Amino acid sequence: MQVEQLTTAAGQAMEGPFLITPQVFGDDRGFFYESWNQRHFDEAVGAPTTFCQDNNSLSSRGVLRGLHYQLEPQSQGKLVRCTAGAILDVAVDLRSSSATFGQWVAAELSGENHQQLWVPVGFAHGFLTLSASAAVLYKASGFWSKSCERSLRWNDPQLAIAWPLDRLGGDAPLLAEKDAAAPSLAEALAAGEVFA
């Protein structure tokens, strides 16, 4: 397993999220790789991590899910992978005391590259489906809670996320109603709905 720290669009290293690339053993019969190892993951994070929920989604091309996060007491870290198809997976730093507050990192996850993105507590998460469809599986370190769940606007100019919309053939992303109506980072900050 290879662990890679990610950098923001400004080239600044971001503490917290990281990209995991497994060692894949393949031949003309197919492939095998270890998709989860508690010991290796805890070493990468630097502390024991417990996951209590697995989530699966299937999305068609152009579906944009997010940017989602949960506040205390039901905050969530997410270990995300795409098992079929391809997505651009994004994490936004919502830790107000962080040097990278309001900045983002991204990685293209696919059924071919087998990579996973760790999105720790304190970050919003979202993804854009780049292939005809994409199956996404993620482990969550906290249970879903409607009262703690929040969203950020996917196209907030302050975040300036470089979504590869050109790969949608000119179509606009497909959003859930709650994501289309999500507040900006400035509004979330004013409401006290970010992390310390």
N, C-alpha and C positions, 0 to 999 in steps of 0.2 A: 504494500500500500504506500503510495506517495502522497504527501500532504503539501499543498501549496498555498501560501498566503496570497491574498488578492490585493490589488491596488485600485484606487479610485480613478475616475477619468482624469483627474489632475496628477496622477502618478504617485499619490501618497499611499503608503502601506496602511491597510485597515486592520486593526486588532479585532479579533472575534471570528468573522467568517473565514472559512477556508475550503479549498477544493480538494476532494479526495479522488485519486486515480488508482483503481485496483490493478493488481497484476493479473492479466488475463492469459489463460492457457488455451490456445486454440489450434485446431488442425482441420483437415477436410471433413471431420465429423461434426464440428461445431466448436463450442468454447465452454470453459468453466472459469469462474472466478468467485472469490469470497466477497460477498456483498456486505457483510456485517461481521465485525469482530469487536466485542465489548472492550477487551484489553487494549487493542490498538487504538480504538476510538478514544478511550479515556486518556491514553498517553498523549494523543494529539490535542485534546481539549485541555489537558493539564489538571483534570479533576474527574471524579466519577460522575457519569451522566446516566440517568434513568429515563427510559422511554416508556410511556404508558399507553400509547395509541398509535396505530398505523392508519394512514389515510390513502385512498386511491382515487384518482380522477382520470377521466377520459375526456379530451377536448379536441374539437375540430380546429382546422387552420384558422388563425386569426383570433381565437379566444384569448383574452387577456384576463387573468385572475389575479386580483390584488389591487392594491398593496395591502396585505392583511397583517395584523398583529394582535396580541392580547396583553392587556395590562395586568398587574398584580391584583388579586392573589393567584390568578390562573394564567400567568405568562407562559409562553411556549418557545422552546427552541425547536428547530425543524431540520432534519437531515433528509434532503430532497434528491431523488433520482428519477430519471426518465427511462422507463423500461422499453418503450417502443416509440418511434418518431423522434422529434427534436423540439426543444423549448429554449428560449432565453430566460434564464432564472436570475432574479434580481433580489438583492438584500440592501435595505436602506437603514443607515445608522440613526436610531432615534434616542440615543443616549445623550442627553443635553450637556453632560460634562465631558463628552468625548471630543477630541481634536478633529474627528471626522463627522461630527453631528451634521445630519442632512445630506451627507454624501452617500454614494451607492457603489456597489460592485456587482458584477454580473459574470455569468458563465453560460456557455451553450452546453446543455446536457442532452444526451441522446442515447437511444438504444444501442448505438454503435460505439460510442466512446466510454460508456459505463461509468462516467464520472458522477460524483455526488457533491452537492453543496451543503455545507453546514451553515445554518442561519441561526445564531444563538439568540437567547433572550435579549431584548433591547433593540431588535431590528424588525422592520416591516419586510414582508416577503411577497413577491408576485412573480408571475411568469407569462410569457407570450408564446403561443403555439406556432411553430414555424413550419411544421410538416402537415400533411393532409389530416393527420390526427396524431395525438400524443397521449401515451399512458404515463401518468406520473404517480409515484409512490413516495410517501414521506412518513418518517417516524416523528412523532411529537413528544416533547418532554413534559407536556402538561395536557390535561383534558380540555376539550373545547368548552367554552363558556360564553353564552350569548351576552351576558352582562359585562364581560371583560373584553369582548371582541371589538376591534376598531379597524378602520380602513383609512388609507390616504389616497388622494387623487393621483392616478397613474401618470397624468401628464402635467403635473404641477411644474410651472416654469422654474420655481426655486430649486426643485430636485434636478430638472433637466436630464432625465434618464434618456439615454440614446437607444430607444426601442427601435429595432430594425424593421420599421413599418414598410420599407421598400420591398421586403421579402413577402409581403401579402398581396402583391400584384395590384396595388392601388386601392385596396379595400381598407376601410377603417376597422380597428379592432372591435371584437364583439365583447361587450361588457355586461355583467349582471347589474341590475338597477342600483344596488347598494354601492357598487364600485363606481358607477357613473356619477353618483351623487356624493361621493366621498369628499371630505374636507381637504384643504391644503395643509402643508406642513405648518405654516404660520398659524392657521386656525387651530390645529391640534395642539401646538405649543401654547397658544393663548388660553386654551381650555384645560391646560395641565394634563393632556393626554399623550405624554411622551415619558421616557424613562429618565431617571436622575443621572 
